[in-house]
């Protein structure tokens, strides 16, 4: 399934969701508000010659690290409630 990134125009949180191309989310995972989600375009490059492989891997690791931090925050809030 494709991965989509959404931003809530109410609480400004950004999250990623996996769903079919026909589906579109309408409720924010953070604040629960409806119909204020905006799908964020994801840019990608197929031209790799300009970057060394190490830089691409480092960028991916940094992005993954940020995603893990966000998930930890969500889990902590969930268990504190």
PyMOL Python script that loads the backbone (N, CA, C, O; Angstrom):
from pymol import cmd

cmd.read_pdbstr("""\
ATOM      1  N   UNK A   1       0.831  -1.181   0.000  1.00  0.00           N
ATOM      2  CA  UNK A   1       0.000   0.000   0.000  1.00  0.00           C
ATOM      3  C   UNK A   1       0.879   1.248   0.000  1.00  0.00           C
ATOM      4  O   UNK A   1       1.959   1.248   0.590  1.00  0.00           O
ATOM      5  N   UNK A   2       0.426   2.293  -0.649  1.00  0.00           N
ATOM      6  CA  UNK A   2       1.198   3.538  -0.677  1.00  0.00           C
ATOM      7  C   UNK A   2       1.231   4.225   0.688  1.00  0.00           C
ATOM      8  O   UNK A   2       0.329   4.060   1.509  1.00  0.00           O
ATOM      9  N   UNK A   3       2.273   4.982   0.903  1.00  0.00           N
ATOM     10  CA  UNK A   3       2.446   5.741   2.139  1.00  0.00           C
ATOM     11  C   UNK A   3       2.139   7.208   1.844  1.00  0.00           C
ATOM     12  O   UNK A   3       2.647   7.776   0.878  1.00  0.00           O
ATOM     13  N   UNK A   4       1.308   7.808   2.681  1.00  0.00           N
ATOM     14  CA  UNK A   4       0.923   9.202   2.511  1.00  0.00           C
ATOM     15  C   UNK A   4       1.242   9.987   3.776  1.00  0.00           C
ATOM     16  O   UNK A   4       1.113   9.466   4.884  1.00  0.00           O
ATOM     17  N   UNK A   5       1.652  11.222   3.614  1.00  0.00           N
ATOM     18  CA  UNK A   5       1.927  12.105   4.734  1.00  0.00           C
ATOM     19  C   UNK A   5       0.824  13.153   4.796  1.00  0.00           C
ATOM     20  O   UNK A   5       0.461  13.759   3.788  1.00  0.00           O
ATOM     21  N   UNK A   6       0.299  13.351   6.006  1.00  0.00           N
ATOM     22  CA  UNK A   6      -0.770  14.320   6.224  1.00  0.00           C
ATOM     23  C   UNK A   6      -0.333  15.349   7.257  1.00  0.00           C
ATOM     24  O   UNK A   6       0.468  15.062   8.147  1.00  0.00           O
ATOM     25  N   UNK A   7      -0.888  16.575   7.117  1.00  0.00           N
ATOM     26  CA  UNK A   7      -0.673  17.623   8.112  1.00  0.00           C
ATOM     27  C   UNK A   7      -2.046  18.143   8.522  1.00  0.00           C
ATOM     28  O   UNK A   7      -2.907  18.405   7.682  1.00  0.00           O
ATOM     29  N   UNK A   8      -2.228  18.288   9.832  1.00  0.00           N
ATOM     30  CA  UNK A   8      -3.485  18.805  10.358  1.00  0.00           C
ATOM     31  C   UNK A   8      -3.407  20.327  10.391  1.00  0.00           C
ATOM     32  O   UNK A   8      -2.457  20.888  10.936  1.00  0.00           O
ATOM     33  N   UNK A   9      -4.395  20.992   9.814  1.00  0.00           N
ATOM     34  CA  UNK A   9      -4.416  22.453   9.809  1.00  0.00           C
ATOM     35  C   UNK A   9      -4.927  23.036  11.122  1.00  0.00           C
ATOM     36  O   UNK A   9      -4.945  24.254  11.295  1.00  0.00           O
ATOM     37  N   UNK A  10      -5.345  22.169  12.053  1.00  0.00           N
ATOM     38  CA  UNK A  10      -5.787  22.620  13.370  1.00  0.00           C
ATOM     39  C   UNK A  10      -4.622  22.588  14.355  1.00  0.00           C
ATOM     40  O   UNK A  10      -4.258  23.622  14.916  1.00  0.00           O
ATOM     41  N   UNK A  11      -4.028  21.401  14.574  1.00  0.00           N
ATOM     42  CA  UNK A  11      -2.955  21.253  15.574  1.00  0.00           C
ATOM     43  C   UNK A  11      -1.566  21.250  14.956  1.00  0.00           C
ATOM     44  O   UNK A  11      -0.570  21.225  15.679  1.00  0.00           O
ATOM     45  N   UNK A  12      -1.484  21.276  13.626  1.00  0.00           N
ATOM     46  CA  UNK A  12      -0.224  21.327  12.862  1.00  0.00           C
ATOM     47  C   UNK A  12       0.622  20.062  12.982  1.00  0.00           C
ATOM     48  O   UNK A  12       1.792  20.071  12.598  1.00  0.00           O
ATOM     49  N   UNK A  13       0.061  18.983  13.504  1.00  0.00           N
ATOM     50  CA  UNK A  13       0.823  17.735  13.584  1.00  0.00           C
ATOM     51  C   UNK A  13       0.950  17.122  12.188  1.00  0.00           C
ATOM     52  O   UNK A  13       0.100  17.325  11.321  1.00  0.00           O
ATOM     53  N   UNK A  14       2.020  16.378  11.999  1.00  0.00           N
ATOM     54  CA  UNK A  14       2.292  15.704  10.732  1.00  0.00           C
ATOM     55  C   UNK A  14       2.415  14.219  11.027  1.00  0.00           C
ATOM     56  O   UNK A  14       3.112  13.822  11.961  1.00  0.00           O
ATOM     57  N   UNK A  15       1.741  13.402  10.234  1.00  0.00           N
ATOM     58  CA  UNK A  15       1.828  11.964  10.438  1.00  0.00           C
ATOM     59  C   UNK A  15       1.742  11.242   9.106  1.00  0.00           C
ATOM     60  O   UNK A  15       1.316  11.809   8.100  1.00  0.00           O
ATOM     61  N   UNK A  16       2.152   9.990   9.116  1.00  0.00           N
ATOM     62  CA  UNK A  16       2.183   9.167   7.920  1.00  0.00           C
ATOM     63  C   UNK A  16       1.162   8.046   8.059  1.00  0.00           C
ATOM     64  O   UNK A  16       0.975   7.489   9.141  1.00  0.00           O
ATOM     65  N   UNK A  17       0.509   7.727   6.952  1.00  0.00           N
ATOM     66  CA  UNK A  17      -0.489   6.654   6.952  1.00  0.00           C
ATOM     67  C   UNK A  17      -0.321   5.813   5.694  1.00  0.00           C
ATOM     68  O   UNK A  17       0.049   6.323   4.637  1.00  0.00           O
ATOM     69  N   UNK A  18      -0.594   4.536   5.818  1.00  0.00           N
ATOM     70  CA  UNK A  18      -0.582   3.617   4.691  1.00  0.00           C
ATOM     71  C   UNK A  18      -2.027   3.282   4.351  1.00  0.00           C
ATOM     72  O   UNK A  18      -2.774   2.810   5.208  1.00  0.00           O
ATOM     73  N   UNK A  19      -2.423   3.520   3.113  1.00  0.00           N
ATOM     74  CA  UNK A  19      -3.764   3.170   2.683  1.00  0.00           C
ATOM     75  C   UNK A  19      -3.825   3.131   1.163  1.00  0.00           C
ATOM     76  O   UNK A  19      -2.874   3.508   0.478  1.00  0.00           O
ATOM     77  N   UNK A  20      -4.951   2.671   0.651  1.00  0.00           N
ATOM     78  CA  UNK A  20      -5.086   2.552  -0.802  1.00  0.00           C
ATOM     79  C   UNK A  20      -5.151   3.937  -1.442  1.00  0.00           C
ATOM     80  O   UNK A  20      -5.401   4.938  -0.771  1.00  0.00           O
ATOM     81  N   UNK A  21      -4.925   3.968  -2.732  1.00  0.00           N
ATOM     82  CA  UNK A  21      -4.927   5.231  -3.456  1.00  0.00           C
ATOM     83  C   UNK A  21      -6.319   5.873  -3.471  1.00  0.00           C
ATOM     84  O   UNK A  21      -6.439   7.094  -3.559  1.00  0.00           O
ATOM     85  N   UNK A  22      -7.340   5.069  -3.386  1.00  0.00           N
ATOM     86  CA  UNK A  22      -8.709   5.582  -3.427  1.00  0.00           C
ATOM     87  C   UNK A  22      -9.141   6.200  -2.105  1.00  0.00           C
ATOM     88  O   UNK A  22     -10.045   7.035  -2.076  1.00  0.00           O
ATOM     89  N   UNK A  23      -8.510   5.801  -1.024  1.00  0.00           N
ATOM     90  CA  UNK A  23      -8.875   6.271   0.302  1.00  0.00           C
ATOM     91  C   UNK A  23      -8.206   7.611   0.596  1.00  0.00           C
ATOM     92  O   UNK A  23      -7.132   7.900   0.070  1.00  0.00           O
ATOM     93  N   UNK A  24      -8.835   8.420   1.427  1.00  0.00           N
ATOM     94  CA  UNK A  24      -8.261   9.679   1.873  1.00  0.00           C
ATOM     95  C   UNK A  24      -8.694   9.888   3.325  1.00  0.00           C
ATOM     96  O   UNK A  24      -9.885   9.818   3.629  1.00  0.00           O
ATOM     97  N   UNK A  25      -7.747  10.143   4.216  1.00  0.00           N
ATOM     98  CA  UNK A  25      -8.077  10.331   5.626  1.00  0.00           C
ATOM     99  C   UNK A  25      -8.750  11.679   5.848  1.00  0.00           C
ATOM    100  O   UNK A  25      -8.487  12.642   5.127  1.00  0.00           O
ATOM    101  N   UNK A  26      -9.616  11.740   6.844  1.00  0.00           N
ATOM    102  CA  UNK A  26     -10.279  13.000   7.150  1.00  0.00           C
ATOM    103  C   UNK A  26     -10.157  13.377   8.626  1.00  0.00           C
ATOM    104  O   UNK A  26     -10.435  14.520   8.988  1.00  0.00           O
ATOM    105  N   UNK A  27      -9.744  12.431   9.494  1.00  0.00           N
ATOM    106  CA  UNK A  27      -9.650  12.707  10.924  1.00  0.00           C
ATOM    107  C   UNK A  27      -8.196  12.704  11.380  1.00  0.00           C
ATOM    108  O   UNK A  27      -7.438  11.785  11.070  1.00  0.00           O
ATOM    109  N   UNK A  28      -7.818  13.747  12.124  1.00  0.00           N
ATOM    110  CA  UNK A  28      -6.455  13.874  12.642  1.00  0.00           C
ATOM    111  C   UNK A  28      -6.206  12.837  13.727  1.00  0.00           C
ATOM    112  O   UNK A  28      -7.035  12.654  14.618  1.00  0.00           O
ATOM    113  N   UNK A  29      -5.065  12.160  13.654  1.00  0.00           N
ATOM    114  CA  UNK A  29      -4.701  11.165  14.667  1.00  0.00           C
ATOM    115  C   UNK A  29      -4.376  11.809  16.004  1.00  0.00           C
ATOM    116  O   UNK A  29      -4.535  11.173  17.046  1.00  0.00           O
ATOM    117  N   UNK A  30      -3.925  13.053  15.996  1.00  0.00           N
ATOM    118  CA  UNK A  30      -3.514  13.734  17.225  1.00  0.00           C
ATOM    119  C   UNK A  30      -4.685  14.384  17.955  1.00  0.00           C
ATOM    120  O   UNK A  30      -4.941  14.081  19.121  1.00  0.00           O
ATOM    121  N   UNK A  31      -5.399  15.285  17.262  1.00  0.00           N
ATOM    122  CA  UNK A  31      -6.443  16.058  17.941  1.00  0.00           C
ATOM    123  C   UNK A  31      -7.853  15.572  17.633  1.00  0.00           C
ATOM    124  O   UNK A  31      -8.799  15.974  18.310  1.00  0.00           O
ATOM    125  N   UNK A  32      -8.016  14.717  16.625  1.00  0.00           N
ATOM    126  CA  UNK A  32      -9.317  14.144  16.313  1.00  0.00           C
ATOM    127  C   UNK A  32     -10.245  15.026  15.501  1.00  0.00           C
ATOM    128  O   UNK A  32     -11.373  14.628  15.210  1.00  0.00           O
ATOM    129  N   UNK A  33      -9.795  16.217  15.128  1.00  0.00           N
ATOM    130  CA  UNK A  33     -10.639  17.118  14.351  1.00  0.00           C
ATOM    131  C   UNK A  33     -10.854  16.536  12.948  1.00  0.00           C
ATOM    132  O   UNK A  33      -9.961  15.894  12.394  1.00  0.00           O
ATOM    133  N   UNK A  34     -12.030  16.763  12.385  1.00  0.00           N
ATOM    134  CA  UNK A  34     -12.376  16.204  11.077  1.00  0.00           C
ATOM    135  C   UNK A  34     -12.255  17.262   9.985  1.00  0.00           C
ATOM    136  O   UNK A  34     -12.441  18.453  10.237  1.00  0.00           O
ATOM    137  N   UNK A  35     -11.949  16.825   8.797  1.00  0.00           N
ATOM    138  CA  UNK A  35     -11.949  17.625   7.570  1.00  0.00           C
ATOM    139  C   UNK A  35     -10.959  18.788   7.553  1.00  0.00           C
ATOM    140  O   UNK A  35     -11.163  19.749   6.812  1.00  0.00           O
ATOM    141  N   UNK A  36      -9.895  18.724   8.349  1.00  0.00           N
ATOM    142  CA  UNK A  36      -8.865  19.751   8.292  1.00  0.00           C
ATOM    143  C   UNK A  36      -7.494  19.163   7.976  1.00  0.00           C
ATOM    144  O   UNK A  36      -6.469  19.790   8.242  1.00  0.00           O
ATOM    145  N   UNK A  37      -7.479  17.952   7.405  1.00  0.00           N
ATOM    146  CA  UNK A  37      -6.221  17.330   7.026  1.00  0.00           C
ATOM    147  C   UNK A  37      -5.840  17.728   5.615  1.00  0.00           C
ATOM    148  O   UNK A  37      -6.685  17.861   4.730  1.00  0.00           O
ATOM    149  N   UNK A  38      -4.561  17.911   5.434  1.00  0.00           N
ATOM    150  CA  UNK A  38      -4.018  18.240   4.122  1.00  0.00           C
ATOM    151  C   UNK A  38      -2.959  17.188   3.782  1.00  0.00           C
ATOM    152  O   UNK A  38      -2.048  16.939   4.573  1.00  0.00           O
ATOM    153  N   UNK A  39      -3.082  16.585   2.623  1.00  0.00           N
ATOM    154  CA  UNK A  39      -2.083  15.604   2.215  1.00  0.00           C
ATOM    155  C   UNK A  39      -0.862  16.366   1.717  1.00  0.00           C
ATOM    156  O   UNK A  39      -0.962  17.218   0.834  1.00  0.00           O
ATOM    157  N   UNK A  40       0.290  16.046   2.297  1.00  0.00           N
ATOM    158  CA  UNK A  40       1.529  16.738   1.976  1.00  0.00           C
ATOM    159  C   UNK A  40       2.203  16.016   0.819  1.00  0.00           C
ATOM    160  O   UNK A  40       2.431  14.808   0.891  1.00  0.00           O
ATOM    161  N   UNK A  41       2.522  16.739  -0.241  1.00  0.00           N
ATOM    162  CA  UNK A  41       3.219  16.089  -1.356  1.00  0.00           C
ATOM    163  C   UNK A  41       4.602  15.618  -0.920  1.00  0.00           C
ATOM    164  O   UNK A  41       5.318  16.322  -0.208  1.00  0.00           O
ATOM    165  N   UNK A  42       4.955  14.449  -1.349  1.00  0.00           N
ATOM    166  CA  UNK A  42       6.255  13.873  -1.024  1.00  0.00           C
ATOM    167  C   UNK A  42       7.134  13.999  -2.259  1.00  0.00           C
ATOM    168  O   UNK A  42       6.795  13.523  -3.343  1.00  0.00           O
ATOM    169  N   UNK A  43       8.255  14.644  -2.066  1.00  0.00           N
ATOM    170  CA  UNK A  43       9.168  14.764  -3.206  1.00  0.00           C
ATOM    171  C   UNK A  43      10.201  13.647  -3.133  1.00  0.00           C
ATOM    172  O   UNK A  43      10.645  13.258  -2.053  1.00  0.00           O
ATOM    173  N   UNK A  44      10.562  13.157  -4.267  1.00  0.00           N
ATOM    174  CA  UNK A  44      11.578  12.126  -4.319  1.00  0.00           C
ATOM    175  C   UNK A  44      12.395  12.336  -5.579  1.00  0.00           C
ATOM    176  O   UNK A  44      11.970  13.016  -6.513  1.00  0.00           O
ATOM    177  N   UNK A  45      13.546  11.753  -5.583  1.00  0.00           N
ATOM    178  CA  UNK A  45      14.447  11.942  -6.706  1.00  0.00           C
ATOM    179  C   UNK A  45      14.880  10.590  -7.251  1.00  0.00           C
ATOM    180  O   UNK A  45      15.191   9.669  -6.495  1.00  0.00           O
ATOM    181  N   UNK A  46      14.894  10.489  -8.550  1.00  0.00           N
ATOM    182  CA  UNK A  46      15.414   9.278  -9.164  1.00  0.00           C
ATOM    183  C   UNK A  46      16.813   9.517  -9.701  1.00  0.00           C
ATOM    184  O   UNK A  46      17.459   8.604 -10.215  1.00  0.00           O
ATOM    185  N   UNK A  47      17.270  10.741  -9.577  1.00  0.00           N
ATOM    186  CA  UNK A  47      18.602  11.104 -10.057  1.00  0.00           C
ATOM    187  C   UNK A  47      19.559  11.049  -8.882  1.00  0.00           C
ATOM    188  O   UNK A  47      19.568  11.961  -8.055  1.00  0.00           O
ATOM    189  N   UNK A  48      20.357  10.010  -8.789  1.00  0.00           N
ATOM    190  CA  UNK A  48      21.190   9.755  -7.621  1.00  0.00           C
ATOM    191  C   UNK A  48      22.634  10.168  -7.839  1.00  0.00           C
ATOM    192  O   UNK A  48      23.402  10.181  -6.877  1.00  0.00           O
ATOM    193  N   UNK A  49      23.035  10.500  -9.031  1.00  0.00           N
ATOM    194  CA  UNK A  49      24.435  10.790  -9.319  1.00  0.00           C
ATOM    195  C   UNK A  49      24.984  11.963  -8.523  1.00  0.00           C
ATOM    196  O   UNK A  49      26.176  11.989  -8.215  1.00  0.00           O
ATOM    197  N   UNK A  50      24.138  12.940  -8.180  1.00  0.00           N
ATOM    198  CA  UNK A  50      24.609  14.120  -7.472  1.00  0.00           C
ATOM    199  C   UNK A  50      24.967  13.839  -6.018  1.00  0.00           C
ATOM    200  O   UNK A  50      25.791  14.552  -5.445  1.00  0.00           O
ATOM    201  N   UNK A  51      24.377  12.836  -5.416  1.00  0.00           N
ATOM    202  CA  UNK A  51      24.629  12.525  -4.010  1.00  0.00           C
ATOM    203  C   UNK A  51      25.381  11.208  -3.902  1.00  0.00           C
ATOM    204  O   UNK A  51      25.141  10.264  -4.655  1.00  0.00           O
ATOM    205  N   UNK A  52      26.274  11.175  -2.965  1.00  0.00           N
ATOM    206  CA  UNK A  52      26.964   9.922  -2.684  1.00  0.00           C
ATOM    207  C   UNK A  52      26.020   9.008  -1.909  1.00  0.00           C
ATOM    208  O   UNK A  52      25.124   9.481  -1.210  1.00  0.00           O
ATOM    209  N   UNK A  53      26.221   7.719  -2.035  1.00  0.00           N
ATOM    210  CA  UNK A  53      25.343   6.753  -1.376  1.00  0.00           C
ATOM    211  C   UNK A  53      25.314   6.975   0.135  1.00  0.00           C
ATOM    212  O   UNK A  53      24.265   6.822   0.760  1.00  0.00           O
ATOM    213  N   UNK A  54      26.439   7.330   0.720  1.00  0.00           N
ATOM    214  CA  UNK A  54      26.511   7.564   2.164  1.00  0.00           C
ATOM    215  C   UNK A  54      25.599   8.691   2.616  1.00  0.00           C
ATOM    216  O   UNK A  54      24.987   8.608   3.681  1.00  0.00           O
ATOM    217  N   UNK A  55      25.505   9.745   1.811  1.00  0.00           N
ATOM    218  CA  UNK A  55      24.637  10.873   2.156  1.00  0.00           C
ATOM    219  C   UNK A  55      23.170  10.469   2.083  1.00  0.00           C
ATOM    220  O   UNK A  55      22.362  10.897   2.907  1.00  0.00           O
ATOM    221  N   UNK A  56      22.830   9.652   1.107  1.00  0.00           N
ATOM    222  CA  UNK A  56      21.457   9.185   0.975  1.00  0.00           C
ATOM    223  C   UNK A  56      21.081   8.326   2.173  1.00  0.00           C
ATOM    224  O   UNK A  56      19.998   8.480   2.737  1.00  0.00           O
ATOM    225  N   UNK A  57      21.974   7.423   2.562  1.00  0.00           N
ATOM    226  CA  UNK A  57      21.711   6.553   3.715  1.00  0.00           C
ATOM    227  C   UNK A  57      21.605   7.383   4.990  1.00  0.00           C
ATOM    228  O   UNK A  57      20.716   7.143   5.807  1.00  0.00           O
ATOM    229  N   UNK A  58      22.497   8.355   5.173  1.00  0.00           N
ATOM    230  CA  UNK A  58      22.459   9.209   6.366  1.00  0.00           C
ATOM    231  C   UNK A  58      21.148   9.977   6.426  1.00  0.00           C
ATOM    232  O   UNK A  58      20.552  10.104   7.496  1.00  0.00           O
ATOM    233  N   UNK A  59      20.703  10.483   5.305  1.00  0.00           N
ATOM    234  CA  UNK A  59      19.437  11.209   5.255  1.00  0.00           C
ATOM    235  C   UNK A  59      18.276  10.292   5.644  1.00  0.00           C
ATOM    236  O   UNK A  59      17.396  10.693   6.405  1.00  0.00           O
ATOM    237  N   UNK A  60      18.274   9.075   5.125  1.00  0.00           N
ATOM    238  CA  UNK A  60      17.229   8.116   5.465  1.00  0.00           C
ATOM    239  C   UNK A  60      17.253   7.798   6.952  1.00  0.00           C
ATOM    240  O   UNK A  60      16.199   7.741   7.586  1.00  0.00           O
ATOM    241  N   UNK A  61      18.426   7.591   7.515  1.00  0.00           N
ATOM    242  CA  UNK A  61      18.558   7.276   8.942  1.00  0.00           C
ATOM    243  C   UNK A  61      18.059   8.440   9.787  1.00  0.00           C
ATOM    244  O   UNK A  61      17.360   8.228  10.778  1.00  0.00           O
ATOM    245  N   UNK A  62      18.408   9.668   9.408  1.00  0.00           N
ATOM    246  CA  UNK A  62      17.951  10.845  10.151  1.00  0.00           C
ATOM    247  C   UNK A  62      16.427  10.950  10.116  1.00  0.00           C
ATOM    248  O   UNK A  62      15.800  11.237  11.136  1.00  0.00           O
ATOM    249  N   UNK A  63      15.835  10.718   8.952  1.00  0.00           N
ATOM    250  CA  UNK A  63      14.375  10.753   8.823  1.00  0.00           C
ATOM    251  C   UNK A  63      13.732   9.666   9.679  1.00  0.00           C
ATOM    252  O   UNK A  63      12.742   9.916  10.366  1.00  0.00           O
ATOM    253  N   UNK A  64      14.292   8.469   9.636  1.00  0.00           N
ATOM    254  CA  UNK A  64      13.753   7.358  10.421  1.00  0.00           C
ATOM    255  C   UNK A  64      13.871   7.650  11.915  1.00  0.00           C
ATOM    256  O   UNK A  64      12.966   7.325  12.683  1.00  0.00           O
ATOM    257  N   UNK A  65      14.975   8.257  12.327  1.00  0.00           N
ATOM    258  CA  UNK A  65      15.177   8.605  13.735  1.00  0.00           C
ATOM    259  C   UNK A  65      14.089   9.583  14.200  1.00  0.00           C
ATOM    260  O   UNK A  65      13.552   9.437  15.298  1.00  0.00           O
ATOM    261  N   UNK A  66      13.771  10.563  13.376  1.00  0.00           N
ATOM    262  CA  UNK A  66      12.725  11.521  13.719  1.00  0.00           C
ATOM    263  C   UNK A  66      11.356  10.836  13.814  1.00  0.00           C
ATOM    264  O   UNK A  66      10.567  11.136  14.710  1.00  0.00           O
ATOM    265  N   UNK A  67      11.083   9.921  12.891  1.00  0.00           N
ATOM    266  CA  UNK A  67       9.820   9.195  12.934  1.00  0.00           C
ATOM    267  C   UNK A  67       9.707   8.361  14.207  1.00  0.00           C
ATOM    268  O   UNK A  67       8.632   8.283  14.802  1.00  0.00           O
ATOM    269  N   UNK A  68      10.806   7.738  14.629  1.00  0.00           N
ATOM    270  CA  UNK A  68      10.807   6.935  15.856  1.00  0.00           C
ATOM    271  C   UNK A  68      10.554   7.828  17.067  1.00  0.00           C
ATOM    272  O   UNK A  68       9.811   7.445  17.971  1.00  0.00           O
ATOM    273  N   UNK A  69      11.168   9.023  17.098  1.00  0.00           N
ATOM    274  CA  UNK A  69      10.936   9.955  18.207  1.00  0.00           C
ATOM    275  C   UNK A  69       9.464  10.328  18.299  1.00  0.00           C
ATOM    276  O   UNK A  69       8.892  10.351  19.388  1.00  0.00           O
ATOM    277  N   UNK A  70       8.855  10.618  17.165  1.00  0.00           N
ATOM    278  CA  UNK A  70       7.440  10.982  17.143  1.00  0.00           C
ATOM    279  C   UNK A  70       6.566   9.823  17.630  1.00  0.00           C
ATOM    280  O   UNK A  70       5.618  10.031  18.387  1.00  0.00           O
ATOM    281  N   UNK A  71       6.890   8.606  17.192  1.00  0.00           N
ATOM    282  CA  UNK A  71       6.115   7.441  17.633  1.00  0.00           C
ATOM    283  C   UNK A  71       6.269   7.218  19.132  1.00  0.00           C
ATOM    284  O   UNK A  71       5.303   6.849  19.801  1.00  0.00           O
ATOM    285  N   UNK A  72       7.472   7.437  19.672  1.00  0.00           N
ATOM    286  CA  UNK A  72       7.691   7.290  21.115  1.00  0.00           C
ATOM    287  C   UNK A  72       6.849   8.302  21.881  1.00  0.00           C
ATOM    288  O   UNK A  72       6.268   7.977  22.917  1.00  0.00           O
ATOM    289  N   UNK A  73       6.785   9.542  21.365  1.00  0.00           N
ATOM    290  CA  UNK A  73       5.965  10.567  22.013  1.00  0.00           C
ATOM    291  C   UNK A  73       4.502  10.152  22.025  1.00  0.00           C
ATOM    292  O   UNK A  73       3.819  10.302  23.037  1.00  0.00           O
ATOM    293  N   UNK A  74       4.019   9.627  20.898  1.00  0.00           N
ATOM    294  CA  UNK A  74       2.624   9.188  20.812  1.00  0.00           C
ATOM    295  C   UNK A  74       2.348   8.073  21.813  1.00  0.00           C
ATOM    296  O   UNK A  74       1.334   8.094  22.511  1.00  0.00           O
ATOM    297  N   UNK A  75       3.254   7.101  21.878  1.00  0.00           N
ATOM    298  CA  UNK A  75       3.075   5.966  22.782  1.00  0.00           C
ATOM    299  C   UNK A  75       3.105   6.426  24.236  1.00  0.00           C
ATOM    300  O   UNK A  75       2.330   5.932  25.055  1.00  0.00           O
ATOM    301  N   UNK A  76       3.979   7.356  24.562  1.00  0.00           N
ATOM    302  CA  UNK A  76       4.076   7.870  25.926  1.00  0.00           C
ATOM    303  C   UNK A  76       2.780   8.577  26.308  1.00  0.00           C
ATOM    304  O   UNK A  76       2.262   8.373  27.407  1.00  0.00           O
ATOM    305  N   UNK A  77       2.253   9.406  25.409  1.00  0.00           N
ATOM    306  CA  UNK A  77       0.990  10.096  25.682  1.00  0.00           C
ATOM    307  C   UNK A  77      -0.148   9.109  25.844  1.00  0.00           C
ATOM    308  O   UNK A  77      -1.024   9.296  26.688  1.00  0.00           O
ATOM    309  N   UNK A  78      -0.138   8.058  25.036  1.00  0.00           N
ATOM    310  CA  UNK A  78      -1.205   7.062  25.091  1.00  0.00           C
ATOM    311  C   UNK A  78      -1.201   6.345  26.439  1.00  0.00           C
ATOM    312  O   UNK A  78      -2.264   6.107  27.013  1.00  0.00           O
ATOM    313  N   UNK A  79      -0.017   5.997  26.953  1.00  0.00           N
ATOM    314  CA  UNK A  79       0.066   5.265  28.210  1.00  0.00           C
ATOM    315  C   UNK A  79      -0.114   6.170  29.415  1.00  0.00           C
ATOM    316  O   UNK A  79      -0.472   5.691  30.490  1.00  0.00           O
ATOM    317  N   UNK A  80       0.127   7.480  29.262  1.00  0.00           N
ATOM    318  CA  UNK A  80      -0.068   8.406  30.376  1.00  0.00           C
ATOM    319  C   UNK A  80      -1.530   8.696  30.581  1.00  0.00           C
ATOM    320  O   UNK A  80      -1.933   9.054  31.688  1.00  0.00           O
ATOM    321  N   UNK A  81      -2.339   8.555  29.552  1.00  0.00           N
ATOM    322  CA  UNK A  81      -3.780   8.880  29.650  1.00  0.00           C
ATOM    323  C   UNK A  81      -4.539   7.855  30.425  1.00  0.00           C
ATOM    324  O   UNK A  81      -5.752   7.982  30.595  1.00  0.00           O
TER     325      UNK A  81
END
""", "prot")
cmd.dss("prot")
cmd.show_as("cartoon", "prot")
cmd.util.cbc("prot")
cmd.orient("prot")
